[in-house]
Amino acid sequence: MLRLIKRITALLSNIIELLRFFGYSLWHGRSLRLISDKSKSVGAKDILLFCTLRNEAHRIEFFLDYYRNLGVKHFFFVDNGSDDSFQELVSSHDDVTVYYTEASYKASNFGMHWLNHLLRKHGTGHWCVTCDPDEFLVYPKSDVLDLYDLTTYLDSNHRPSFFTLMVDMYGKGSLSDSNYLPGTNPLEVNPYFDKYGYFFTENHRYNSLWCQGGVRLRTMFKDNPIAAPAINKTPLVKWKWYYSYLSSMHMAIPRRLNGGFKHGLTGAVLHFKFIAAFQEKMVEEMERGQHYGDSAEYKRYLQFLKDSQNYCDDMSIEYKGWQQLDQLGLIKANEWR
């Protein structure tokens, strides 16, 4: 009897949470203004990508090409008050739809309420990639199999989502040495990542794996590792209208969406935050105060970059491909060997 009561209580709690985040997305979605609508070209089986950004025009050309090559057919962007050339750059692309808002990024749960709204509006019934403009999905055999191959396999195994570990990439010198040229592969300036130093804790409440580690933990959070950023993500989901992301792409509801780490096929998101342009962005974001914890992470970035470098002979390794991530245990390719 007690077990039944606990199950009913948990079910009611989950329903309340689903309704709460559904309401948040409706409320915050009102601030989105449609700037460029190309969504009529979206086919019933197309894979879609959703992204919030601000002043990231320098990244967009390669970002679009990368995900098109993986099989993404349409992109939905939320432009949060950019004053660079982003909208001009994408205006001629037939596979890009742009929404615009100057509303608070922080109040919108760091953009997730906006994206949840668009995922419901446009993504329901589709496999959807949700990521930032400095994040690039890789998975076993992604050099020869596209997202249609991956999602067909997931569908055949009745899996609604795909788990990844976010791997922070960086250069060998100081941040100012990583001069990224628009349109080029960011691996050219940020080819390194930490091969060890990753920590995993199962979160039973949300059926998820809480992951921390990499260069940010090693350098900026070494005095307080428990405060290091989460690096577990579920960026690929076959969306239903009642789904929601809770915290970036780290956590989603219903809980079953977070369970992809239990399978023998997982991937990674290569994260290219540490380019020279990030220095200017840090100053801007500190002034705006729109990031998590009153931009506490950005404060650590500024302090760290005054006198430190990311590269470490004992920890750093140059990225060579998904096979290397598999060998290091950062992704799993067991099901596709």
Secondary structure as GFF3:
##gff-version 3
##sequence-region A 1 337
A	DSSP	alpha_helix	2	29	.	.	.	ID=ss1
A	DSSP	beta_strand	33	36	.	.	.	ID=ss2
A	DSSP	three_ten_helix	39	41	.	.	.	ID=ss3
A	DSSP	beta_strand	47	53	.	.	.	ID=ss4
A	DSSP	alpha_helix	57	70	.	.	.	ID=ss5
A	DSSP	beta_strand	72	79	.	.	.	ID=ss6
A	DSSP	alpha_helix	86	90	.	.	.	ID=ss7
A	DSSP	beta_strand	96	100	.	.	.	ID=ss8
A	DSSP	alpha_helix	112	118	.	.	.	ID=ss9
A	DSSP	pi_helix	119	123	.	.	.	ID=ss10
A	DSSP	beta_strand	127	130	.	.	.	ID=ss11
A	DSSP	beta_strand	135	138	.	.	.	ID=ss12
A	DSSP	alpha_helix	147	156	.	.	.	ID=ss13
A	DSSP	beta_strand	161	168	.	.	.	ID=ss14
A	DSSP	three_ten_helix	175	177	.	.	.	ID=ss15
A	DSSP	three_ten_helix	186	188	.	.	.	ID=ss16
A	DSSP	beta_strand	192	194	.	.	.	ID=ss17
A	DSSP	beta_strand	198	203	.	.	.	ID=ss18
A	DSSP	beta_strand	208	213	.	.	.	ID=ss19
A	DSSP	alpha_helix	215	219	.	.	.	ID=ss20
A	DSSP	three_ten_helix	225	227	.	.	.	ID=ss21
A	DSSP	beta_strand	232	238	.	.	.	ID=ss22
A	DSSP	beta_strand	244	247	.	.	.	ID=ss23
A	DSSP	beta_strand	251	253	.	.	.	ID=ss24
A	DSSP	three_ten_helix	255	262	.	.	.	ID=ss25
A	DSSP	beta_strand	267	271	.	.	.	ID=ss26
A	DSSP	alpha_helix	277	288	.	.	.	ID=ss27
A	DSSP	alpha_helix	292	307	.	.	.	ID=ss28
A	DSSP	beta_strand	316	318	.	.	.	ID=ss29
A	DSSP	alpha_helix	322	327	.	.	.	ID=ss30
A	DSSP	three_ten_helix	334	336	.	.	.	ID=ss31
###
